[in-house]
Amino acid sequence: MSILHWPASERPREKLAARGAGALSDAELLALFISSGTRSLSALDLGLNLLNHFGGLRQLFDATPEELRQVNGIGLAKSAQLNAILELSRRYLKAERPRGESLTSSAASKLLFKSELRHQPNEVFAVLFLNNQHEMIRFEHLFNGTINSAQVHLREVVRRCLQYNAAALIVGHNHPSGISEPSQSDIAITRDLQKALQLIDVRLLDHLVVGDPVVSSFSELGLL
């Protein structure tokens, strides 16, 4: 049955307007972005097919445009729409925050690093540069590595701190294995980085290890 024949209260667009986005399922939200279906499939059918094909929302948004187009009814335009959703989400999390709003809460920093690093196939070491009020100056992927390691150059981190006049940092990297437990090398580089930053009077607030789905915090674990 076409969505047009559904009761108005159950159509995704009308349902969102009446009850808010939180009332919609993943498939219904996807249907709103997909916008239109095919001759044989509604937009909601396409949303369900995508979730079933990839095994869930996480796997769907990790898919490449080529993988998306392997699903019946998903062409170049719709695959571009789906990739744009994820990119907008990342940019929202990195967008400049209002003056006076800091980004030092564990939940906020974990969400930012998780959105940036969880989908990366190789290890990536990223740095969040903060000012004296702990407001975001810049978020950067500084070092890219292999499936199980990323070489961190302390001199480059220090140079960027001076370039941006940062007063504090939160650093993080992902473990493509999905295990977020810090390794001995993670602990060692964190200690070396903390010592290097102390020489230029910059505080290292936290080191986050992004697994799947857990993000470990050095600060919470008492390692910093």
C-alpha positions in Angstrom: 0.0 0.0 0.0 1.3 3.4 -0.9 2.1 5.8 2.0 -0.5 8.2 0.5 -3.1 5.6 1.5 -2.0 5.4 5.1 -3.8 7.3 7.8 -2.4 10.8 8.0 -1.3 10.3 11.6 1.0 7.4 10.5 2.7 9.0 7.5 6.3 9.9 8.5 6.1 13.6 7.6 2.8 14.1 9.4 3.9 11.9 12.3 7.0 14.0 12.8 5.1 17.2 12.7 2.6 16.0 15.3 4.8 14.0 17.6 8.4 15.0 17.0 11.3 13.3 15.3 11.9 11.0 18.3 8.6 9.2 17.6 9.8 8.0 14.2 11.6 4.7 13.6 15.0 4.6 11.8 13.2 3.5 8.6 10.7 6.3 8.8 13.5 8.9 9.3 15.3 7.4 6.3 12.1 7.6 4.2 12.0 11.4 4.8 15.5 11.9 3.5 15.0 9.5 0.6 11.9 11.5 -0.2 10.5 9.3 -3.0 10.3 5.6 -3.8 10.2 3.7 -7.0 7.3 2.2 -9.0 7.2 -0.8 -6.8 8.7 0.4 -3.5 7.7 3.3 -1.3 10.4 5.5 0.4 9.6 3.6 3.6 10.2 0.3 1.8 13.5 1.6 0.6 14.4 2.6 4.2 13.6 -0.9 5.5 15.4 -2.6 2.7 18.5 -0.5 3.4 18.5 -1.3 7.1 17.9 -5.0 6.4 20.6 -5.2 3.7 23.3 -3.6 5.8 22.2 -5.0 9.2 21.5 -1.7 10.9 21.9 2.0 10.9 25.5 2.0 11.9 26.5 -0.3 9.0 24.3 1.6 6.6 26.1 4.9 7.3 29.5 3.2 7.1 28.7 2.0 3.6 30.4 3.6 0.6 28.3 5.2 -2.2 29.1 2.2 -4.4 27.8 -0.2 -1.7 24.6 1.8 -1.3 23.9 1.7 -5.0 23.9 -2.1 -4.9 20.5 -2.0 -3.1 17.5 -2.1 -5.4 16.0 1.4 -5.8 19.1 3.3 -4.6 20.8 5.2 -7.4 23.4 8.0 -7.6 21.0 10.7 -6.2 19.7 8.7 -3.2 23.2 7.4 -2.3 24.4 11.0 -2.3 21.5 12.0 -0.1 22.3 9.3 2.5 26.0 10.2 2.5 25.1 13.8 3.0 23.1 13.0 6.1 26.1 11.6 7.9 28.4 14.4 6.7 26.0 17.0 8.0 25.8 15.2 11.3 29.6 15.3 11.6 29.8 19.0 10.7 27.1 19.8 13.2 29.1 18.2 16.0 32.2 20.1 14.9 30.4 23.4 14.2 31.6 26.5 16.2 29.9 26.5 19.5 28.4 29.7 21.0 30.7 31.8 23.0 30.7 30.9 26.6 29.8 27.3 25.9 32.6 24.9 26.8 33.2 21.4 25.5 34.7 19.6 28.5 31.9 17.3 29.6 32.8 13.7 29.0 29.5 13.0 27.1 30.0 15.9 24.7 33.7 15.1 23.9 33.0 11.4 23.5 30.2 12.1 21.1 32.4 14.3 19.0 35.3 11.9 18.8 33.0 8.9 18.2 31.2 10.6 15.3 34.6 11.4 13.7 36.6 8.3 14.3 34.4 5.2 14.8 33.9 4.6 11.1 37.6 5.0 10.2 39.1 1.7 8.9 42.6 2.6 10.2 43.8 4.2 13.3 43.5 8.0 13.3 44.8 10.3 16.0 42.7 13.5 16.4 43.1 16.6 18.5 40.5 19.0 19.9 42.1 22.4 20.5 40.5 24.6 23.3 41.0 28.1 24.5 41.2 29.3 28.1 37.5 29.0 28.6 37.6 25.4 27.1 35.7 26.5 24.0 36.5 24.8 20.8 39.1 26.4 18.6 39.6 23.6 16.1 39.2 19.8 15.7 41.8 18.1 13.5 42.8 14.6 12.3 46.5 14.9 12.9 47.9 11.5 12.2 46.7 8.6 10.1 48.0 5.0 10.6 47.4 1.4 9.9 44.8 -1.0 11.1 46.4 -1.3 14.5 48.6 1.8 15.1 49.2 5.5 14.4 52.5 7.2 15.0 52.1 10.4 17.0 54.7 13.1 16.6 54.8 15.2 19.7 56.6 18.1 18.0 53.7 18.5 15.6 51.1 18.5 18.3 53.1 21.2 20.2 53.5 23.2 17.0 49.8 23.2 16.3 49.0 24.3 19.9 51.3 27.3 19.5 49.8 28.0 16.0 46.2 28.1 17.4 47.2 29.6 20.8 45.5 26.7 22.5 45.3 26.5 26.3 44.0 22.9 26.6 43.6 19.8 24.5 41.5 16.7 24.3 43.1 14.0 22.2 41.7 10.8 20.9 42.2 7.9 18.6 40.2 4.9 17.4 40.8 1.2 17.7 39.4 -0.4 14.5 39.2 -3.7 16.4 36.3 -2.2 18.4 38.0 -2.7 21.7 38.4 0.6 23.5 40.7 -0.6 26.3 43.9 1.6 26.2 47.1 -0.2 25.3 50.4 0.2 27.0 51.6 2.2 24.1 48.5 4.5 24.4 49.4 5.1 28.0 53.0 5.8 27.2 52.4 8.3 24.4 49.8 10.1 26.6 52.3 10.5 29.4 54.9 11.8 26.9 52.4 14.2 25.4 51.3 15.5 28.8 55.0 16.2 29.7 55.6 18.0 26.3 52.5 20.1 26.7 53.4 21.1 30.3 56.5 22.8 28.8 54.3 25.2 26.9 51.7 25.6 29.7 49.0 23.6 27.9 46.7 21.2 29.8 45.8 17.8 28.4 42.3 17.3 29.7 41.6 13.8 28.3 42.6 11.1 25.9 39.7 9.2 24.4 40.0 5.7 22.9 37.1 5.1 20.4 35.9 1.6 20.2 32.6 0.1 19.1 30.4 1.0 20.8 32.3 2.0 23.9 34.6 5.1 24.2 37.1 4.9 27.0 38.3 8.1 28.8 41.8 8.3 30.3 40.5 10.9 32.8 37.7 8.6 33.9 40.0 5.6 34.2 42.4 7.6 36.4 45.2 7.4 33.8 45.5 11.1 33.4 
